[in-house]
Amino acid sequence: MKTKFINDTENITAELLEGYVMAFKDKVKLASENIVVRAQPKDEKKVAIVAFGGSGHEPAVSGFVGEGMLDCSVVGDIFAAPGAQRLFQGLQLMKREAGILLLVLNHSGDVMSGNMAKQLAERVGIKVASIMTHDDISAGLDAANDDRRGLAGAVAMYKILGAAAEAGKSLEEIVEIGERLNENIATLAVAMRSCTHPQNGAVITSLPEGMMQIGMGQHGEAGAGGSQPLVSADETAEFMVAQLMKKLQVAKGDKVLLYINGVGASTLMEQLIVYRAAAKQIEAAGIEIVDGYAGELLTVQEQAGFQMILAKLDADHVDYLKNYPSKAAYWTR
């Protein structure tokens, strides 16, 4: 039984990308199969920023291709990283003397494709560096970075590093800016219903009605916090903010960003109510929120819940966030 407005399940990724570039033809185009680039490329004297990931998470990742953010997005099939050869093709398209920064979210398939594509690129003389994002704290506050998944905190990375590239920073400088941010950004997710797979309709994870799971991953992976009864927006936000602040050791006088990423089925109404509670708690501690957002950045089809993203920002991070506008289709700020 059909539950989505789709055609042939084997053509979902190709058709959604074709629709995307048709809807935003002044911003993006398809350079090759499943490779989205800017409609008007950036000066090749500036570093290119490349990201990648599976489809089914829209607007991530391709929705953030555009002036002030990404130069190229390489897209895999539903919930699956693109293969190394396709990612290598994207790196070849972006080759330039200034170099390329490849942003990799910490998931096994993404890491494997990223490492292999980077090696292939280096063998043919392409200058490329990489950063692996690991903002998810659900594995534990003391978990090693390699055990922490990459979640929607990557969008803040796209914005800040995209701005640094537009400002003409070198590849080495951009890596340093990014790694500083990478150590000071944390995300925690909560879900009360998992998603279905668009190609077969299968429910990825089942949660009993009236329950929620702290730390569920963006593909329905189990959260370390386990299942517990669903509580109010204020209570949920209070717990999540406390964990994020503890992880980052934010203190009075710090400047932070706070984003609420709706993952598919939770309404903007709910997201804003959660944002309200989180922001009040953070500001009551004497911490300044210099950049805020509530909306869908990285979705998981019908998954009900949200990701809360907190980052402690240095002065240059604030500058790149606030003073370098983006013109990507899904981030015009």
C-alpha positions in Angstrom: 0.0 0.0 0.0 1.4 3.4 -1.0 1.9 5.9 1.8 3.9 8.6 0.0 3.6 10.6 -3.2 6.3 8.9 -5.1 6.7 7.0 -8.4 9.1 4.2 -9.0 10.9 3.5 -5.7 14.2 3.0 -7.5 14.0 6.6 -8.9 13.4 8.5 -5.7 16.8 10.1 -5.3 17.1 11.0 -9.0 13.7 12.5 -9.1 13.9 14.5 -5.9 17.2 16.0 -7.1 15.8 16.8 -10.4 12.9 18.5 -8.7 15.2 20.4 -6.4 17.4 21.9 -9.1 14.3 22.8 -11.1 12.8 24.6 -8.1 16.0 26.5 -7.3 17.6 26.8 -10.7 19.1 30.2 -9.9 21.0 28.6 -7.0 21.9 25.0 -7.9 22.4 22.6 -10.8 23.3 19.0 -11.3 26.9 18.7 -12.4 26.6 14.9 -12.8 24.4 12.1 -11.5 23.6 12.8 -7.9 26.2 15.7 -7.6 24.7 19.1 -6.8 26.8 22.2 -7.3 26.3 26.0 -7.2 24.6 27.5 -10.3 27.3 30.2 -10.2 30.6 28.6 -9.0 32.8 30.4 -6.5 36.1 31.9 -7.5 38.6 29.0 -7.8 41.1 31.0 -5.8 38.9 30.2 -2.8 38.7 26.9 -1.0 35.8 24.6 -2.0 33.6 23.1 0.7 32.2 19.7 -0.1 29.8 17.5 1.9 27.9 14.3 1.2 25.3 12.0 2.6 22.3 9.8 1.8 19.0 11.1 0.5 15.9 11.0 2.5 17.2 13.7 5.0 16.1 16.8 3.1 16.9 19.6 3.1 20.3 18.1 4.2 22.7 18.0 2.6 22.1 19.5 -0.8 19.8 22.3 0.5 22.9 24.0 1.9 24.7 24.3 -1.4 25.0 27.9 -2.3 26.9 31.2 -1.8 28.2 31.4 1.7 27.9 27.6 2.4 28.7 24.5 0.4 30.1 24.3 -3.1 29.1 20.7 -3.7 26.9 18.0 -2.3 27.4 14.4 -3.3 24.2 12.4 -2.7 23.8 8.7 -1.9 20.7 6.5 -2.1 18.0 6.6 0.6 19.8 6.7 4.1 23.0 5.5 2.5 26.3 7.3 1.9 27.4 7.7 -1.8 30.1 5.3 -2.9 33.7 6.4 -2.9 33.9 6.6 -6.7 31.0 9.0 -6.9 32.4 11.1 -4.1 35.8 11.1 -5.8 34.0 12.4 -8.9 32.7 15.3 -6.9 36.2 16.1 -5.6 37.5 16.0 -9.2 34.9 18.6 -10.2 36.0 20.9 -7.3 39.7 20.6 -7.9 41.6 23.9 -7.5 44.9 25.2 -6.3 43.3 26.6 -3.1 42.2 23.1 -2.1 39.0 21.4 -0.9 37.6 20.8 2.5 35.6 17.6 2.8 33.1 17.5 5.6 32.3 13.9 6.8 29.6 13.0 9.3 30.6 10.2 11.6 28.7 7.2 10.4 30.5 4.1 9.2 29.4 4.3 5.6 30.2 8.0 5.3 33.6 7.6 7.0 34.5 4.7 4.7 33.5 6.6 1.5 35.2 9.8 2.7 38.5 8.1 3.5 38.6 6.2 0.2 37.6 9.2 -1.9 40.2 11.4 -0.2 42.9 8.8 -0.9 41.9 8.6 -4.5 41.9 12.4 -4.9 45.4 12.7 -3.3 46.8 10.1 -5.7 45.9 12.4 -8.6 47.2 15.5 -7.1 44.0 17.0 -5.7 44.6 19.1 -2.5 42.0 18.0 0.0 41.7 18.0 3.8 38.8 16.6 5.8 37.0 17.2 9.1 34.8 14.5 10.7 31.9 15.9 12.7 30.9 14.1 15.9 28.4 16.3 17.7 26.1 13.6 19.0 26.6 13.2 22.8 24.1 10.3 23.3 27.0 7.8 23.6 28.0 9.5 26.9 29.6 12.8 27.9 33.0 11.1 28.1 32.7 9.0 24.9 35.5 9.1 22.5 35.0 11.2 19.4 35.0 8.2 17.1 32.0 6.8 19.0 29.9 10.0 18.6 27.7 10.2 15.5 27.5 13.2 13.3 24.1 14.9 13.4 22.6 18.2 12.4 25.3 20.2 14.1 27.0 19.9 10.8 24.8 22.6 9.4 26.5 25.2 11.7 29.8 23.9 10.4 28.6 24.4 6.8 27.7 28.0 7.6 30.8 29.0 9.5 33.3 27.3 7.2 31.5 28.3 4.1 31.8 31.9 5.3 35.5 31.5 6.1 36.1 30.2 2.6 34.2 33.1 1.1 36.4 35.4 3.1 39.4 33.9 1.4 40.9 31.9 4.3 43.4 29.2 3.3 42.6 25.5 3.6 44.8 25.2 6.7 43.1 28.2 8.3 39.6 26.8 7.6 40.6 23.4 9.0 41.7 25.1 12.2 38.5 27.1 12.5 36.5 24.0 11.9 38.3 21.8 14.4 37.9 24.4 17.1 34.2 24.5 16.4 34.1 20.7 16.2 35.3 20.4 19.8 32.7 22.9 21.0 29.5 21.8 19.4 27.1 19.2 20.8 23.8 17.7 19.7 21.3 15.5 21.6 18.2 14.0 19.9 14.9 12.8 21.2 12.3 10.8 19.3 8.9 9.4 20.1 8.3 7.7 16.8 10.8 6.3 14.3 10.6 6.7 10.5 9.8 4.4 7.7 12.0 3.6 4.8 10.6 5.3 1.7 11.5 2.4 -0.7 9.8 -0.4 1.2 7.7 1.2 3.9 9.4 -0.7 6.7 9.4 0.9 10.1 13.0 1.2 11.2 12.5 1.2 15.0 9.3 0.8 17.0 8.6 2.8 20.1 5.5 2.2 22.3 2.9 4.9 22.3 3.5 7.5 25.0 7.2 6.8 25.2 10.2 8.7 24.0 13.9 7.8 23.5 16.7 10.2 24.3 19.5 9.9 21.8 17.9 8.1 18.9 20.0 8.5 15.8 19.0 9.9 12.4 18.4 6.4 11.0 16.4 5.1 14.0 19.5 3.8 15.8 18.9 3.2 19.5 19.7 6.0 22.0 22.0 5.3 25.0 19.4 7.0 27.2 16.8 4.2 26.6 13.1 4.6 26.4 11.1 6.5 29.0 7.6 8.0 29.3 7.0 11.1 27.2 7.1 14.2 29.3 6.3 17.9 28.6 8.3 20.2 26.3 9.7 22.0 29.3 10.9 18.9 31.1 12.4 17.4 27.9 14.2 20.7 27.1 15.5 21.0 30.7 17.1 17.6 30.7 18.7 18.1 27.2 20.0 21.6 27.9 21.6 20.4 31.1 23.4 17.6 29.3 24.6 19.8 26.5 25.8 22.5 28.8 27.7 20.0 30.9 29.4 18.5 27.9 30.5 21.9 26.6 31.2 23.4 30.0 29.6 26.6 29.1 29.7 29.3 31.7 28.4 32.8 32.4 29.5 35.2 29.7 29.9 32.6 26.9 28.3 33.1 23.5 26.5 30.2 22.0 24.2 29.1 19.2 21.0 27.2 19.9 19.3 25.3 17.1 16.3 23.0 17.3 16.2 20.7 14.3 12.8 19.1 13.6 13.4 15.7 12.2 10.2 15.2 10.2 6.9 14.8 12.0 7.2 17.2 15.0 5.5 20.5 14.1 7.1 23.9 14.1 4.7 24.7 17.0 6.4 22.0 19.1 9.9 23.0 18.0 9.3 26.6 19.0 7.8 25.6 22.4 11.0 23.5 23.0 13.2 26.4 21.8 11.5 28.8 24.3 12.2 26.5 27.2 15.8 25.8 26.2 16.6 29.5 25.6 15.2 30.6 28.9 17.3 28.0 30.7 20.5 29.0 28.9 19.9 32.8 29.3 19.1 32.3 33.0 22.7 31.0 33.4 24.1 34.3 32.0 24.9 32.8 28.6 24.3 34.8 25.5 22.5 33.1 22.5 23.9 35.0 19.5 22.3 32.8 16.9 19.1 30.8 17.2 17.0 28.7 14.9 14.0 26.3 14.9 13.0 24.4 11.8 13.9 21.4 9.7 17.6 21.1 8.8 18.2 17.3 8.7 15.0 15.2 8.6 14.3 11.5 8.8 11.0 11.1 6.9 8.2 10.7 9.5 10.4 10.4 12.6 8.8 12.4 15.4 11.1 14.3 17.6 13.9 16.8 17.3 17.7 17.4 17.7 18.9 20.1 20.0 22.2 21.7 19.0 24.3 23.9 21.2 27.7 25.3 20.3 30.1 27.5 22.3 31.4 30.1 19.9 34.7 31.9 19.6 34.7 35.5 18.3 35.5 34.5 14.7 32.7 31.9 14.7 30.3 34.6 15.7 31.6 36.8 12.9 31.2 34.2 10.2 27.7 33.3 11.4 26.4 36.9 11.6 28.3 39.0 9.1 28.6 36.7 6.1 25.1 36.0 4.6 24.3 32.7 2.9 22.2 32.4 -0.2 21.7 28.6 -0.1 18.2 27.4 -0.9 17.5 26.4 2.6 19.6 28.8 4.6 19.2 32.4 3.6 20.5 34.2 6.6 
